[in-house]
Amino acid sequence: WRWHALEETEHKSVAYDVWETVIGRGPRGYLERSSGLLLATLVFWALIIPAYLNVLRHEGKLTDGSGWRVFLGYAFGEIGFLRKRIGPWFDYFRPRFHPWDHDNRHFLTEMEALVAEVNAAA
């Protein structure tokens, strides 16, 4: 998983750049890009929420308040996996957004360390 995530960082803007080259940065491109993210978000949560609730129901924990508190803590508390994603999600709606506006090239140094680790183990 680490390797794949690092690989994705390496070429994260390729599809976006192709999109802009073909469609452009005008109002049509912005509307289609923004609509695409909204649709993808709706489809994602429409699949995830019922599946999650079904697992909880199957385990008899649908009404377990302590379990829900733990989940909310992970989602919005200190770990905040959802809280930390909301800013970048909204940022995508900026008309002049580009994936490299969120510069995370520093993660690519991890790839070099991972390759060295794999080579050392071989």
N, C-alpha and C positions, 0 to 999 in steps of 0.2 A: 504494500500500500504506500509506503514511504516513497519508494522508487517511482511509482505511478504519479503520485502527487508532485514530486519534483519534476518529472517529465512534463506534466501539465503546466507547471510554472514556466518552464523553458519556452513553450510555444503557445502560451495562453491567448495571445492576440491574433493568431493566424486566421481563424475563422472570422473574427470580428473585422480584421483588415480586408479580407476578401468581400465580406458583406458590404463594407463601406465603398469598396472599389466598384462593385456591381450596382448597388442601390444608391449610394451617395449619402451625403450628410444632410440632405434637405429635409423639409417637413415630412415627405412621404417615408423616407428612411427612418426618421425618428419615430413616427407613428407606428410603423410596422415593428420596429425593434422594441419599443415600449409595450405594444400590445402583445408581442410574443412573450415577453417576460411575465406580464400579467396573466396570460393564458397558462403558461407553464406553471406559475405559482398556484393558480387555482386547481389545475389538474393534479399537481403534486400533493397538495393538502387534501384534496377530495379523495385521493387514494390512501394517504397515510393515516389520516384521522380515523376513518372507519376501521382500518386494519388494526391500529393501536387499541381502539376501544374494544374490538372483538377479542384481542389477546387478553386484555384486562377482564372482560366478561368471562372468558373461558377459564381464567385462573381464579375467578371469584373475587377480584380486587377492584371491580368497577366503582364501588362505593367506599373504598379504603381511603379515608382522608389523609392518613400519614403517607401513603404512596403518592398521592397527588401532590402533597407538599414537597416531597423529595423531587418529583418530576419538575415542579415549578422552580425549585431551587436550582436544578441543573439547567433548566431552560432560560431562566431570567435572573438567577442569583449570581453567586460568585463565579461559577463556571460560565454560565450565561451563553450557552451555545446558540440560542435564538437571539438573545439581546445583542450579541456581538455581530450578528449577520444583518441586522436591520439597517444599519447605516450604509454598508456597501450595497445593499439591495436598493435603497432609495437613491444612492449615488448613480446607479445605472440609468436613472431617468433624467439625468442632466443631459441637455442637448449636445454638449461637446464632450461627453464621456468617452474615455478610451480605457481598455483593461490595464494598460501600464500606468494609468493615473495612480493605481495602487501598486507601487513599486516594491516587489518582494524578491528582487534578484538575490538578496542576501541568502535566501533559502537554497540557491543553486550551489553555494559552497558546501552545503550538506551533501549534494550529489557527489562531489569529489571525495568527500570523506566516506560515503557509502561505497563507492567504487573501490577505494583503497581497502576498506574493511572486507569486501567480497573477495578482492584479489589476495589479500593476506590469508583468508580462510581456505583458498583454493590450493 
